[in-house]
């Protein structure tokens, strides 16, 4: 029997300190997992290869990383001012 992959959670240190977890954040985490699996399945059924999906995933991670860096920089600019 195949085990599902482990679930990874972003550490709080990577999330803006002013950000609070929304109520029902557990529901959002579950919804995100369902969305990711649906997205993956849809792309695979439409001919995307594992390598192409890895490339797409890398691009998504890069975009999120840029957002987090921008938010962190904006937070630092506000504290300094």
SVG drawing of the C-alpha trace seen along z (x, -y; Angstrom):
<svg xmlns="http://www.w3.org/2000/svg" viewBox="-13 -57 28 59">
<polyline fill="none" stroke="black" stroke-width="0.4" points="0.0,0.0 1.3,-3.4 1.6,-6.0 0.6,-9.6 3.5,-12.1 4.1,-14.0 2.4,-17.3 4.7,-20.3 3.7,-23.4 5.4,-26.8 7.1,-27.7 5.7,-30.8 9.1,-32.5 8.6,-32.7 5.2,-34.3 4.8,-38.0 4.5,-38.7 1.5,-40.9 -0.3,-38.1 -2.6,-36.1 -4.0,-32.7 -7.5,-33.2 -10.2,-31.4 -10.7,-28.0 -7.1,-27.9 -7.3,-24.1 -10.1,-24.1 -8.0,-26.2 -5.0,-23.9 -7.3,-20.9 -8.8,-22.9 -5.2,-23.7 -4.3,-20.0 -7.5,-19.1 -6.9,-21.8 -3.2,-20.8 -4.2,-17.1 -7.0,-18.1 -4.6,-20.4 -2.0,-17.7 -4.4,-15.1 -5.9,-17.4 -2.5,-18.3 -1.3,-14.7 -4.5,-13.7 -3.8,-16.4 -0.4,-15.1 2.0,-17.0 5.0,-15.0 6.5,-14.8 9.4,-16.9 7.0,-19.6 5.1,-19.5 8.3,-19.9 9.2,-23.0 5.7,-24.5 6.1,-23.8 9.5,-25.4 8.1,-28.5 5.2,-28.7 7.6,-28.4 9.7,-31.2 6.7,-33.5 5.7,-32.8 9.2,-33.3 9.3,-36.7 6.0,-37.7 7.3,-36.7 10.6,-38.6 8.7,-41.7 6.4,-41.5 9.4,-41.0 11.2,-44.0 8.0,-46.2 7.7,-45.2 11.3,-46.2 10.8,-49.6 7.8,-50.3 9.7,-49.5 12.6,-51.8 10.4,-54.7"/>
</svg>
